[in-house]
Amino acid sequence: MGFEPPQRLVRALGESYGDAAADWLARLPALAEEALSATGRKPTVERVAAPGGRSSLVLLVTCADGTPAALKVAPPGAAPELERAALAHWNGWGAVQLIDAGPGALLLERLHPEVSLRSLPEAKALLEAAGTVRRLWVEPPAGHDFETVAERTGRRIEPMRAGAAADPGLEPLVSAALAAREELVAHSPELLLLHGNFRQSKVLAGERAPWLTVGPEPLVGERAYDLARLVRDRFEDLIASPGGPVTARRRIKKLADSLDVDRERLHGWTLFRAVESGTRALAVGRRQEGELTLEFASWL
């Protein structure tokens, strides 16, 4: 099978995995063939989904029985086995349905990748997002291998400190974010299965249900952590608006109240996740994105 992986994927994997990404990308056609052969549904490829995602290749396929599907081929660093476990546990409730799986690949229900919640007006998108994500918050399966919020965020402490050391102007924000995290993980109120990277672009239109979630980076912890990324959706629009800081704080209140989540905990996780994302973007050279994300964080 010959194809060119989307440039969006090539850039993102280069940022995440460095030179190792080039090796995986070079083997991608063979890996895709292997994944197609491994599934019992005998899918044939229609086309590569483009621009696609930032962590995996998605092929739009048709199964032998005529069922349209999507084959997702992911590098080991993307932990496809954990995504598989989460999707199997949700079993289509609020999330894309898992049809089959093979080494490093998932065969998924076909959704409409061109239609996400970002296509809706902001107020409607937030309402639909809240209704979708609440379905995912269930007890994790027994004997699961998902990491906790404390473990995932703990791995990001040193890179954040390194960012502050490289740019002393970031130190107050980084210190505030790390202090918030320390307080939050000391008294976590619940241990539920979370999406891990939930935002409007991760919710796509479907046939079986109006909106279904894709692309989880699953972990277990509190709901406020999962909501925190959603708070800063469309933050470019907020930053361009003179009322951006007020709107951001209003979002926290609205989302917390509508989903019965503690406002202060949502505020703290929103701060931490924005600072972590901003410093990470700066570290890989996405300067504009990093600076805008940190500006958003400074409002909090």
C-alpha positions in Angstrom: 0.0 0.0 0.0 1.5 3.3 -1.1 0.4 6.6 0.5 1.7 9.8 2.0 0.9 10.4 5.7 -0.8 13.7 6.3 1.7 16.5 7.1 -0.1 17.4 10.2 0.7 13.9 11.6 4.3 14.0 10.4 4.9 17.3 12.2 3.1 16.3 15.4 4.9 13.0 15.7 8.3 14.7 15.1 7.6 17.0 18.0 6.5 14.1 20.2 9.0 11.4 19.3 11.9 13.1 17.5 14.0 10.8 15.3 12.0 7.7 16.3 9.0 9.2 14.5 10.8 8.9 11.1 11.3 5.2 11.6 7.6 4.6 12.4 6.5 6.7 9.5 8.8 4.9 7.1 7.2 1.6 8.2 3.6 3.0 8.2 2.5 1.5 4.8 3.6 -2.0 6.0 2.0 -1.5 9.4 -1.3 -0.4 7.7 -1.2 -3.5 5.6 -0.6 -5.7 8.6 -3.5 -4.0 10.5 -5.9 -4.6 7.5 -4.9 -8.2 7.4 -5.3 -8.7 11.1 -8.9 -7.8 11.3 -11.5 -10.4 10.5 -13.8 -7.8 8.8 -11.6 -7.8 5.6 -11.7 -4.0 5.1 -10.7 -2.3 1.8 -9.2 1.1 1.9 -11.1 4.1 0.5 -8.7 6.9 1.4 -6.5 8.4 4.0 -8.4 10.8 6.3 -6.8 14.2 6.0 -5.8 16.4 7.6 -6.4 13.7 10.2 -5.2 13.7 13.8 -1.9 14.4 15.4 -1.2 11.0 17.0 -2.2 8.4 14.5 -3.0 7.6 10.9 -6.7 7.1 10.1 -7.8 5.2 7.0 -11.4 5.3 5.9 -12.3 1.7 4.9 -15.3 -0.5 4.0 -15.7 -3.9 5.6 -16.5 -7.0 3.5 -20.2 -6.8 4.6 -20.4 -3.2 3.3 -20.1 -1.5 6.8 -18.1 1.8 6.6 -15.4 2.0 9.2 -12.2 3.8 10.2 -8.9 2.0 10.8 -6.7 3.9 13.2 -3.0 3.0 13.2 -1.1 4.4 16.1 2.6 4.4 17.3 3.3 2.5 20.5 3.8 5.8 22.4 0.2 6.7 21.8 -0.8 3.6 23.9 -3.4 2.2 21.5 -4.0 -0.7 23.9 -5.3 1.7 26.6 -7.5 3.5 24.1 -8.8 0.0 23.1 -9.6 -0.9 26.7 -11.4 2.4 27.3 -13.5 2.1 24.1 -14.4 -1.5 24.9 -15.5 -0.5 28.4 -17.7 2.4 27.2 -19.1 0.1 24.5 -20.4 2.9 22.4 -21.9 4.9 25.2 -20.9 8.5 24.4 -17.9 7.3 22.4 -17.1 5.8 19.0 -17.8 2.0 18.9 -14.9 -0.3 18.8 -15.5 -2.9 16.0 -12.2 -4.9 16.1 -8.5 -4.4 17.0 -5.1 -5.7 16.1 -1.5 -4.9 16.9 -1.2 -1.1 17.1 -4.5 -0.6 15.3 -8.2 -0.1 16.0 -11.1 -0.7 13.7 -13.8 1.9 14.6 -17.3 2.9 13.7 -17.2 5.5 10.9 -18.2 9.0 12.0 -18.2 12.3 10.2 -14.7 13.7 10.7 -15.5 16.9 8.9 -18.3 17.7 11.4 -17.2 18.3 15.0 -18.7 20.4 17.8 -16.5 23.2 16.7 -18.9 23.6 13.7 -21.6 24.8 16.2 -22.1 28.2 17.8 -20.1 28.3 21.0 -23.0 28.1 23.5 -24.6 25.1 21.7 -21.2 23.4 21.4 -20.5 23.7 25.1 -23.9 22.3 25.9 -23.5 19.3 23.6 -19.9 18.8 24.9 -21.1 18.7 28.5 -23.9 16.2 27.7 -21.4 14.0 25.8 -18.5 13.9 28.3 -20.8 13.1 31.3 -21.6 9.7 29.6 -17.9 8.8 29.7 -17.5 9.3 33.5 -18.0 5.7 34.7 -16.3 3.4 37.1 -13.2 2.0 35.5 -13.0 -1.7 34.7 -11.6 -4.0 37.4 -7.9 -4.7 37.1 -7.3 -1.8 34.6 -3.9 -0.5 33.6 -4.9 3.2 33.3 -2.6 5.7 35.0 -4.1 8.2 37.5 -4.3 11.9 37.1 -1.6 12.3 39.8 0.7 10.0 37.8 0.2 11.7 34.4 0.5 15.2 35.8 3.4 14.2 37.9 5.4 13.3 34.8 5.0 16.9 33.6 6.3 18.7 36.6 10.0 18.6 35.6 9.4 19.8 32.0 7.4 22.7 33.4 10.1 23.6 35.8 12.6 23.4 32.9 10.5 25.9 31.0 10.5 28.3 33.9 14.3 28.0 34.2 14.7 28.7 30.5 12.4 31.8 30.8 12.3 33.3 34.3 9.3 35.3 33.2 7.2 32.1 33.3 8.2 31.2 36.9 5.2 32.9 38.6 2.7 31.1 36.4 4.5 27.7 36.6 4.8 28.0 40.4 1.1 28.8 40.7 0.1 25.9 38.4 2.3 23.4 40.3 1.0 24.6 43.7 -2.6 24.1 42.4 -1.8 20.6 41.3 -0.2 19.7 44.6 -3.3 20.7 46.5 -5.6 19.0 44.0 -3.9 15.6 44.0 -3.6 15.6 47.8 -7.4 15.3 48.1 -8.9 13.8 44.9 -12.7 13.3 45.5 -13.3 10.5 42.9 -11.7 7.9 40.7 -13.6 7.6 37.4 -12.6 6.7 33.9 -11.8 9.9 32.0 -11.3 10.8 28.3 -8.0 12.6 29.1 -8.0 15.0 26.2 -11.6 16.0 25.9 -12.4 19.1 23.8 -14.9 20.1 21.1 -12.8 18.8 18.2 -12.9 15.3 19.8 -16.7 15.1 19.5 -17.8 14.1 16.0 -21.2 13.7 14.3 -22.4 10.2 13.9 -25.2 8.1 12.6 -25.9 6.0 15.7 -26.0 9.1 17.9 -25.8 12.8 17.1 -22.4 13.3 18.8 -19.8 10.7 19.8 -16.3 11.1 21.3 -13.1 10.0 19.7 -9.4 10.0 20.5 -9.3 9.3 24.2 -6.0 9.4 26.2 -7.7 7.5 29.0 -6.8 7.7 32.7 -8.6 7.6 36.0 -9.3 10.5 38.3 -11.8 13.3 38.9 -14.2 14.9 36.5 -12.7 18.4 37.0 -9.5 17.3 35.3 -11.4 16.1 32.2 -13.4 19.4 31.9 -10.3 21.6 32.2 -9.2 21.3 28.6 -12.7 22.1 27.4 -12.7 25.4 29.3 -10.1 26.8 27.0 -11.6 25.7 23.7 -11.6 28.4 21.1 -9.3 30.4 23.3 -8.0 32.3 20.2 -11.4 33.9 20.0 -11.3 34.7 23.7 -7.9 36.4 23.5 -9.1 38.5 20.5 -12.1 39.6 22.6 -11.9 42.5 25.2 -14.1 40.4 27.5 -11.9 37.3 27.3 -10.9 37.0 31.0 -14.5 37.5 32.1 -15.8 34.9 29.6 -13.2 32.4 30.6 -14.2 32.6 34.3 -17.8 32.5 33.3 -17.1 29.2 31.4 -15.6 27.7 34.5 -18.7 28.6 36.5 -21.1 27.4 33.8 -19.5 24.1 33.2 -18.9 23.4 36.9 -22.5 24.1 37.8 -24.0 22.2 34.8 -22.1 19.1 35.7 -22.0 19.4 39.4 -18.3 19.8 39.6 -16.5 21.9 42.2 -15.7 25.3 40.7 -12.4 25.7 42.6 -11.1 22.3 41.5 -12.1 23.0 37.9 -10.3 26.4 38.2 -7.2 24.8 39.5 -7.0 22.1 36.9 -7.7 24.6 34.1 -4.8 26.7 35.3 -2.5 23.7 35.5 -3.4 22.2 32.2 -3.1 25.6 30.4 0.3 26.3 31.9 1.5 22.8 31.1 0.3 23.0 27.5 1.8 26.4 27.0 5.2 25.5 28.3 5.2 22.3 26.2 4.3 24.3 23.1 7.1 26.7 23.7 9.6 23.8 24.2 8.9 22.3 20.8 9.0 25.7 19.0 5.2 26.4 18.7 5.8 29.9 20.1 2.6 31.6 19.1 0.5 28.8 20.5 2.5 28.7 23.7 2.3 32.4 24.3 -1.4 32.6 23.7 -2.1 29.6 25.9 0.0 31.1 28.7 -1.8 34.4 28.3 -5.1 32.5 28.8 -3.6 30.9 31.9 -2.6 34.4 33.3 -6.3 35.3 33.4 -7.0 32.6 35.9 
